[in-house]
Amino acid sequence: MLTNLMFATVYVTDQDRALGFYVDGLGLQKRFDAPGPDGRFLTVGFPDSPVHILLWSHPASAGQPGDDEGRIAAPGPLILESDDLHKDFADMRQRGVVFEQPKPEDYPFGIRVEALDPDGNRISLREPRKR
């Protein structure tokens, strides 16, 4: 029986640059960093969370997001939850995080905004609607 999500993978072209974005920009922690048989195994995550985000090195020509043409309105490969998205948005923007919208938007499920990492990966940030 499956019991847990261990890793979510985000493909990046420069692991050190991505690490800076996810740690310094989004405020996550570096969790694991070691060489492996297939390349550097680098993860980030939230304190006390069993889930790691794997920042996997991947050349731009092999599947990285392209330009805005043909883009679909879909969430990013990561959806991160916030308990105060407006505050987190302001803090992240001050730390240099680039967002697709000028401010978080209201939706029936709560509040959302999309950030972009240095490789153009969309990071969806959500605050669930208070019941």
MDAnalysis code that builds the backbone (N, CA, C; Angstrom):
import MDAnalysis as mda
import numpy as np

u = mda.Universe.empty(393, n_residues=131, atom_resindex=np.repeat(np.arange(131), 3), trajectory=True)
u.add_TopologyAttr("name", ["N", "CA", "C"] * 131)
u.add_TopologyAttr("resid", np.arange(1, 132))
u.add_TopologyAttr("resname", ["MET", "LEU", "THR", "ASN", "LEU", "MET", "PHE", "ALA", "THR", "VAL", "TYR", "VAL", "THR", "ASP", "GLN", "ASP", "ARG", "ALA", "LEU", "GLY", "PHE", "TYR", "VAL", "ASP", "GLY", "LEU", "GLY", "LEU", "GLN", "LYS", "ARG", "PHE", "ASP", "ALA", "PRO", "GLY", "PRO", "ASP", "GLY", "ARG", "PHE", "LEU", "THR", "VAL", "GLY", "PHE", "PRO", "ASP", "SER", "PRO", "VAL", "HIS", "ILE", "LEU", "LEU", "TRP", "SER", "HIS", "PRO", "ALA", "SER", "ALA", "GLY", "GLN", "PRO", "GLY", "ASP", "ASP", "GLU", "GLY", "ARG", "ILE", "ALA", "ALA", "PRO", "GLY", "PRO", "LEU", "ILE", "LEU", "GLU", "SER", "ASP", "ASP", "LEU", "HIS", "LYS", "ASP", "PHE", "ALA", "ASP", "MET", "ARG", "GLN", "ARG", "GLY", "VAL", "VAL", "PHE", "GLU", "GLN", "PRO", "LYS", "PRO", "GLU", "ASP", "TYR", "PRO", "PHE", "GLY", "ILE", "ARG", "VAL", "GLU", "ALA", "LEU", "ASP", "PRO", "ASP", "GLY", "ASN", "ARG", "ILE", "SER", "LEU", "ARG", "GLU", "PRO", "ARG", "LYS", "ARG"])
u.atoms.positions = np.array([
    [0.847, -1.178, 0.000],
    [0.000, 0.000, 0.000],
    [0.894, 1.242, 0.000],
    [0.584, 2.194, -0.846],
    [1.319, 3.456, -0.859],
    [0.914, 4.264, 0.369],
    [1.895, 4.954, 0.955],
    [1.596, 5.641, 2.218],
    [1.984, 7.100, 2.261],
    [2.798, 7.590, 1.314],
    [3.303, 8.944, 1.475],
    [3.855, 9.465, 0.156],
    [3.788, 10.766, -0.054],
    [4.483, 11.415, -1.152],
    [5.880, 11.755, -0.656],
    [6.901, 11.226, -1.307],
    [8.277, 11.475, -0.871],
    [8.876, 12.707, -1.549],
    [8.786, 12.765, -2.901],
    [9.425, 13.818, -3.670],
    [8.490, 14.337, -4.752],
    [8.597, 15.607, -5.033],
    [8.030, 16.215, -6.230],
    [9.230, 16.780, -6.982],
    [9.316, 16.534, -8.280],
    [10.485, 16.939, -9.053],
    [10.203, 18.194, -9.857],
    [11.133, 19.139, -9.781],
    [11.114, 20.333, -10.622],
    [12.405, 20.303, -11.429],
    [12.283, 20.396, -12.753],
    [13.451, 20.364, -13.622],
    [14.051, 21.749, -13.734],
    [15.359, 21.839, -13.500],
    [16.066, 23.123, -13.499],
    [17.321, 23.020, -14.356],
    [17.756, 24.143, -14.892],
    [18.963, 24.144, -15.718],
    [20.217, 24.457, -14.912],
    [20.070, 25.049, -13.741],
    [21.208, 25.399, -12.885],
    [20.776, 25.145, -11.440],
    [21.269, 24.066, -10.856],
    [20.822, 23.679, -9.520],
    [21.181, 24.715, -8.461],
    [22.334, 25.341, -8.552],
    [22.700, 26.342, -7.550],
    [21.802, 27.571, -7.633],
    [21.516, 28.012, -8.847],
    [20.609, 29.156, -9.030],
    [19.216, 28.809, -8.514],
    [18.740, 27.605, -8.824],
    [17.429, 27.160, -8.350],
    [17.407, 27.072, -6.826],
    [18.484, 26.546, -6.235],
    [18.565, 26.457, -4.778],
    [18.427, 27.840, -4.150],
    [19.097, 28.833, -4.709],
    [18.975, 30.198, -4.206],
    [17.549, 30.699, -4.269],
    [16.855, 30.434, -5.368],
    [15.471, 30.876, -5.509],
    [14.564, 30.207, -4.475],
    [14.646, 28.902, -4.361],
    [13.738, 28.178, -3.471],
    [14.034, 28.438, -1.994],
    [15.297, 28.666, -1.652],
    [15.661, 28.934, -0.254],
    [15.535, 30.425, 0.057],
    [16.223, 31.267, -0.708],
    [16.231, 32.706, -0.419],
    [14.947, 33.400, -0.861],
    [14.371, 32.982, -1.978],
    [13.161, 33.613, -2.489],
    [11.895, 33.107, -1.835],
    [11.695, 31.781, -1.879],
    [10.461, 31.212, -1.330],
    [10.549, 30.913, 0.159],
    [11.755, 30.829, 0.702],
    [11.908, 30.599, 2.139],
    [11.902, 29.134, 2.557],
    [12.129, 28.214, 1.615],
    [12.219, 26.800, 1.969],
    [13.612, 26.506, 2.527],
    [13.806, 25.293, 3.020],
    [15.109, 24.888, 3.562],
    [15.763, 23.880, 2.630],
    [17.098, 23.959, 2.507],
    [17.824, 22.904, 1.809],
    [17.740, 21.660, 2.682],
    [17.323, 20.537, 2.103],
    [17.113, 19.319, 2.881],
    [18.184, 18.275, 2.625],
    [18.620, 18.113, 1.360],
    [19.573, 17.064, 1.035],
    [20.370, 17.510, -0.181],
    [21.663, 17.256, -0.168],
    [22.524, 17.654, -1.278],
    [23.684, 16.671, -1.339],
    [23.678, 15.800, -2.347],
    [24.727, 14.792, -2.453],
    [24.884, 14.359, -3.904],
    [26.105, 13.995, -4.287],
    [26.285, 13.442, -5.626],
    [25.639, 12.065, -5.697],
    [25.178, 11.713, -6.873],
    [24.581, 10.401, -7.070],
    [25.016, 9.827, -8.397],
    [24.655, 8.609, -8.683],
    [25.090, 7.983, -9.928],
    [24.526, 8.659, -11.177],
    [23.390, 9.341, -11.043],
    [22.765, 10.014, -12.181],
    [22.891, 11.528, -12.106],
    [23.656, 12.037, -11.145],
    [23.820, 13.475, -10.988],
    [23.564, 13.902, -9.552],
    [23.676, 15.184, -9.321],
    [23.492, 15.754, -7.991],
    [22.045, 15.600, -7.528],
    [21.864, 15.066, -6.338],
    [20.535, 14.875, -5.755],
    [20.337, 16.003, -4.746],
    [19.557, 17.009, -5.134],
    [19.390, 18.233, -4.356],
    [17.914, 18.428, -4.046],
    [17.575, 18.525, -2.744],
    [16.181, 18.723, -2.380],
    [16.015, 19.908, -1.432],
    [14.816, 20.475, -1.466],
    [14.402, 21.528, -0.543],
    [13.041, 21.139, 0.010],
    [12.624, 21.797, 1.085],
    [11.307, 21.513, 1.636],
    [10.995, 22.376, 2.828],
    [9.845, 22.117, 3.409],
    [9.409, 22.826, 4.596],
    [9.948, 22.120, 5.831],
    [10.249, 22.867, 6.888],
    [10.667, 22.213, 8.134],
    [9.575, 21.249, 8.599],
    [9.967, 20.130, 9.112],
    [9.056, 19.126, 9.685],
    [8.106, 18.488, 8.675],
    [8.338, 18.666, 7.383],
    [7.509, 18.016, 6.376],
    [8.280, 16.834, 5.795],
    [7.617, 15.702, 5.602],
    [8.312, 14.564, 5.011],
    [8.512, 14.705, 3.501],
    [7.835, 15.650, 2.851],
    [7.913, 15.809, 1.408],
    [9.102, 16.694, 1.028],
    [9.870, 16.224, 0.063],
    [10.999, 16.985, -0.469],
    [10.684, 17.390, -1.906],
    [11.159, 18.560, -2.310],
    [11.092, 18.993, -3.697],
    [12.482, 18.746, -4.282],
    [12.553, 17.876, -5.275],
    [13.811, 17.520, -5.915],
    [14.092, 18.508, -7.034],
    [15.211, 19.224, -6.946],
    [15.632, 20.168, -7.979],
    [16.579, 19.403, -8.905],
    [16.019, 18.837, -9.968],
    [16.765, 17.933, -10.825],
    [17.321, 18.664, -12.042],
    [18.617, 18.522, -12.260],
    [19.279, 19.159, -13.392],
    [18.786, 18.550, -14.698],
    [18.398, 19.432, -15.614],
    [17.794, 19.009, -16.866],
    [18.116, 20.062, -17.911],
    [18.722, 19.697, -19.030],
    [19.067, 20.715, -20.029],
    [17.835, 21.412, -20.605],
    [18.004, 22.671, -20.924],
    [16.882, 23.481, -21.424],
    [16.247, 22.888, -22.666],
    [17.019, 22.257, -23.499],
    [16.468, 21.732, -24.752],
    [15.664, 20.455, -24.541],
    [15.679, 19.910, -23.323],
    [15.014, 18.626, -23.094],
    [13.799, 18.752, -22.194],
    [12.941, 19.721, -22.478],
    [11.672, 19.762, -21.769],
    [11.443, 20.954, -20.871],
    [12.328, 21.927, -20.887],
    [12.114, 23.113, -20.071],
    [10.972, 23.927, -20.652],
    [10.316, 24.706, -19.808],
    [9.251, 25.567, -20.330],
    [9.814, 26.507, -21.393],
    [8.987, 26.794, -22.382],
    [9.414, 27.700, -23.441],
    [8.886, 29.099, -23.204],
    [8.593, 29.801, -24.290],
    [8.062, 31.147, -24.151],
    [6.566, 31.080, -23.854],
    [5.914, 32.238, -23.803],
    [4.511, 32.299, -23.414],
    [3.554, 31.794, -24.495],
    [4.017, 31.623, -25.735],
    [3.118, 31.167, -26.787],
    [2.703, 29.728, -26.524],
    [1.430, 29.463, -26.708],
    [0.922, 28.120, -26.526],
    [0.773, 27.706, -25.068],
    [0.939, 28.622, -24.177],
    [0.867, 28.313, -22.753],
    [-0.572, 28.052, -22.336],
    [-0.769, 27.077, -21.492],
    [-2.110, 26.775, -21.012],
    [-2.265, 27.272, -19.584],
    [-3.491, 27.535, -19.196],
    [-3.759, 28.003, -17.838],
    [-3.863, 26.790, -16.930],
    [-2.748, 26.344, -16.428],
    [-2.707, 25.189, -15.535],
    [-1.801, 25.538, -14.370],
    [-2.034, 24.898, -13.227],
    [-1.150, 25.177, -12.098],
    [0.260, 24.690, -12.390],
    [1.201, 25.214, -11.637],
    [2.577, 24.784, -11.788],
    [2.786, 23.378, -11.259],
    [4.008, 22.843, -11.425],
    [4.279, 21.491, -10.930],
    [4.239, 21.404, -9.410],
    [4.324, 22.556, -8.745],
    [4.227, 22.613, -7.290],
    [3.094, 23.547, -6.908],
    [2.289, 23.123, -5.956],
    [1.263, 23.983, -5.380],
    [1.575, 24.057, -3.895],
    [1.972, 25.242, -3.438],
    [2.364, 25.450, -2.049],
    [1.263, 26.207, -1.326],
    [0.971, 25.796, -0.102],
    [-0.102, 26.408, 0.678],
    [0.448, 27.456, 1.636],
    [-0.304, 28.532, 1.791],
    [0.046, 29.621, 2.703],
    [-1.118, 29.864, 3.653],
    [-0.812, 30.307, 4.860],
    [-1.891, 30.699, 5.766],
    [-2.132, 32.203, 5.705],
    [-1.269, 32.948, 4.988],
    [-1.450, 34.387, 4.771],
    [-0.753, 34.743, 3.457],
    [-1.426, 34.485, 2.348],
    [-0.807, 34.640, 1.038],
    [-0.458, 36.089, 0.720],
    [-1.267, 37.034, 1.146],
    [-0.945, 38.438, 0.867],
    [0.384, 38.828, 1.526],
    [0.596, 38.401, 2.762],
    [1.849, 38.695, 3.455],
    [3.011, 37.965, 2.792],
    [2.831, 36.671, 2.512],
    [3.894, 35.904, 1.861],
    [4.235, 36.494, 0.496],
    [3.221, 36.899, -0.259],
    [3.429, 37.526, -1.564],
    [4.301, 38.774, -1.426],
    [3.964, 39.642, -0.489],
    [4.738, 40.876, -0.285],
    [6.178, 40.560, 0.119],
    [6.352, 39.604, 1.034],
    [7.695, 39.224, 1.472],
    [8.520, 38.647, 0.320],
    [7.914, 37.748, -0.450],
    [8.628, 37.118, -1.563],
    [8.960, 38.117, -2.658],
    [8.016, 38.995, -2.955],
    [8.270, 40.009, -3.986],
    [9.451, 40.892, -3.568],
    [9.528, 41.219, -2.276],
    [10.641, 42.032, -1.767],
    [11.973, 41.275, -1.893],
    [11.905, 39.943, -1.826],
    [13.114, 39.123, -1.966],
    [13.440, 38.828, -3.428],
    [12.677, 39.405, -4.351],
    [12.998, 39.279, -5.768],
    [12.252, 38.204, -6.530],
    [11.268, 37.555, -5.917],
    [10.493, 36.543, -6.621],
    [9.618, 37.227, -7.676],
    [9.587, 36.661, -8.876],
    [8.791, 37.182, -9.982],
    [7.449, 36.462, -9.994],
    [6.372, 37.230, -10.137],
    [5.023, 36.675, -10.175],
    [4.367, 36.980, -11.509],
    [3.432, 36.132, -11.918],
    [2.696, 36.352, -13.159],
    [1.621, 37.417, -13.003],
    [1.062, 37.565, -11.811],
    [0.007, 38.542, -11.567],
    [0.565, 39.668, -10.689],
    [-0.047, 40.859, -10.779],
    [0.429, 41.969, -9.953],
    [0.093, 41.798, -8.470],
    [-0.872, 40.922, -8.157],
    [-1.238, 40.663, -6.760],
    [-2.014, 39.348, -6.705],
    [-2.135, 38.736, -5.532],
    [-2.939, 37.514, -5.414],
    [-4.394, 37.779, -5.804],
    [-5.012, 36.758, -6.392],
    [-6.381, 36.886, -6.886],
    [-7.323, 35.992, -6.094],
    [-8.569, 36.450, -5.925],
    [-9.596, 35.674, -5.229],
    [-10.273, 34.706, -6.191],
    [-10.519, 33.503, -5.696],
    [-11.215, 32.452, -6.436],
    [-12.176, 31.772, -5.479],
    [-13.109, 30.975, -5.985],
    [-14.050, 30.289, -5.083],
    [-13.361, 29.414, -4.033],
    [-12.201, 28.843, -4.370],
    [-11.490, 27.968, -3.441],
    [-10.588, 28.722, -2.480],
    [-10.361, 30.008, -2.723],
    [-9.466, 30.791, -1.868],
    [-8.737, 31.847, -2.662],
    [-7.463, 32.014, -2.347],
    [-6.628, 33.038, -2.991],
    [-5.489, 32.323, -3.691],
    [-5.063, 32.847, -4.862],
    [-3.955, 32.220, -5.573],
    [-3.103, 33.259, -6.291],
    [-1.854, 32.869, -6.531],
    [-0.928, 33.648, -7.342],
    [0.116, 32.671, -7.874],
    [0.691, 32.974, -9.020],
    [1.689, 32.099, -9.647],
    [3.044, 32.802, -9.660],
    [4.041, 32.144, -9.081],
    [5.421, 32.631, -9.116],
    [6.164, 31.897, -10.228],
    [7.272, 32.467, -10.660],
    [8.118, 31.827, -11.663],
    [9.512, 31.644, -11.083],
    [10.047, 30.420, -11.217],
    [11.419, 30.207, -10.770],
    [12.366, 30.653, -11.886],
    [13.676, 30.632, -11.669],
    [14.611, 31.125, -12.685],
    [14.548, 30.385, -14.023],
    [14.004, 29.165, -14.046],
    [13.880, 28.411, -15.290],
    [12.504, 28.548, -15.926],
    [11.638, 29.395, -15.350],
    [10.308, 29.589, -15.898],
    [9.276, 28.593, -15.393],
    [9.657, 27.720, -14.446],
    [8.683, 26.810, -13.851],
    [7.688, 27.617, -13.028],
    [6.408, 27.316, -13.197],
    [5.370, 28.003, -12.423],
    [5.249, 27.345, -11.057],
    [5.250, 28.155, -10.016],
    [5.034, 27.692, -8.653],
    [3.716, 28.308, -8.209],
    [2.709, 27.470, -8.007],
    [1.390, 27.943, -7.622],
    [1.338, 28.100, -6.103],
    [0.935, 29.262, -5.658],
    [0.805, 29.554, -4.226],
    [-0.672, 29.747, -3.927],
    [-1.161, 29.071, -2.891],
    [-2.587, 29.088, -2.572],
    [-2.826, 29.346, -1.097],
    [-3.923, 30.037, -0.814],
    [-4.447, 30.150, 0.556],
    [-5.881, 29.670, 0.491],
    [-6.195, 28.542, 1.157],
    [-7.568, 28.035, 1.115],
    [-8.552, 29.028, 1.734],
    [-9.769, 29.028, 1.201],
    [-10.811, 29.878, 1.742],
    [-11.101, 29.458, 3.168],
    [-11.234, 30.440, 4.046],
    [-11.570, 30.173, 5.447],
    [-13.022, 29.744, 5.520],
    [-13.315, 28.743, 6.243],
    [-14.696, 28.232, 6.339],
    [-15.427, 28.898, 7.469],
])
